[in-house]
Amino acid sequence: MSYECAHCDVRWWPFQYQEFDACPKCGGGTRRVQEPGSFNAEAEYVKALAKRRERDERKAKDVAFAEYYAAHCHEQTSAFEAEVREELNALPITEPRRNLAA
């Protein structure tokens, strides 16, 4: 018994399919067939695992960068806002100019 992906034309062994719950190579749907797994299923499975690991690492780096950037940007924005607030508070309060000619 194996799981066949019509798109990739690979029959996956049950342990390979269960790891991903879909076609390990393309992520598409599979159907159960009563044939043995493909001869290239193991090589394709190793490639799929490597690609998934690379994608997960890239996603983790992207999340870490986004968190760092958000914290860093927020700190700078808060400091800038505080600086502007101090400058505005330091300005003298005056009456607005009025047009007395009218």
C-alpha positions in Angstrom: 0.0 0.0 0.0 1.2 3.5 -0.8 -0.1 7.1 -1.3 0.1 8.3 -4.9 0.3 11.9 -5.9 -1.0 12.4 -9.5 0.8 15.7 -9.8 4.3 14.5 -8.9 3.8 11.0 -10.2 5.3 9.5 -7.0 3.9 6.8 -4.8 4.9 7.5 -1.2 5.3 5.0 1.5 2.9 5.4 4.5 5.6 6.7 6.9 6.6 9.3 4.4 3.0 10.4 3.8 2.1 10.5 7.5 5.0 12.9 8.3 3.5 15.6 6.0 -0.2 14.5 5.8 0.0 15.4 2.1 2.4 14.9 -0.8 5.8 15.6 0.7 7.1 17.1 -2.5 4.3 19.4 -3.7 1.9 19.5 -0.7 -1.0 18.4 -2.8 -3.5 15.7 -2.2 -2.8 12.0 -2.6 -4.9 8.8 -3.0 -4.4 5.5 -1.5 -3.3 2.7 -3.9 -2.5 -1.0 -3.4 1.0 -0.7 -5.0 4.4 -0.4 -3.5 6.1 2.9 -3.2 8.1 4.4 -6.1 11.8 3.6 -6.5 12.6 7.3 -6.2 10.3 7.9 -3.2 13.2 7.8 -0.7 15.3 10.3 -2.6 12.4 12.7 -3.1 11.4 12.3 0.5 14.9 13.4 1.7 14.8 16.4 -0.7 11.3 17.3 0.7 12.6 17.1 4.3 15.5 19.4 3.4 13.3 21.9 1.7 10.9 21.9 4.6 13.7 22.4 7.1 15.1 25.3 5.0 11.7 26.9 4.8 11.1 26.5 8.6 14.6 28.1 9.3 13.9 30.9 6.9 10.5 31.5 8.5 12.0 31.5 12.0 14.6 34.1 10.9 11.9 36.2 9.4 9.9 36.1 12.6 12.9 37.0 14.7 13.8 39.9 12.4 10.2 41.2 12.5 10.2 41.0 16.3 13.6 42.8 16.5 12.5 45.5 14.0 9.2 46.1 15.8 10.9 46.5 19.1 13.7 48.6 17.7 11.4 50.8 15.7 9.0 51.2 18.6 11.9 52.3 20.9 13.0 55.0 18.4 9.5 56.2 17.8 8.9 56.5 21.5 12.1 58.4 22.0 11.3 60.7 19.1 7.7 61.3 20.4 9.1 62.2 23.8 11.7 64.6 22.3 9.0 66.4 20.3 6.7 66.6 23.3 9.5 68.2 25.3 10.2 70.7 22.6 6.5 71.6 22.3 6.2 72.0 26.1 9.2 74.3 26.0 7.6 76.7 23.5 6.1 79.8 25.0 2.4 80.1 25.0 1.2 83.2 23.1 -2.0 84.6 21.8 -2.7 83.9 18.2 -2.3 86.9 15.9 -5.6 88.6 15.1 -6.4 90.7 12.1 -7.5 94.0 13.7 -7.9 95.8 10.5 -11.4 94.4 9.9 
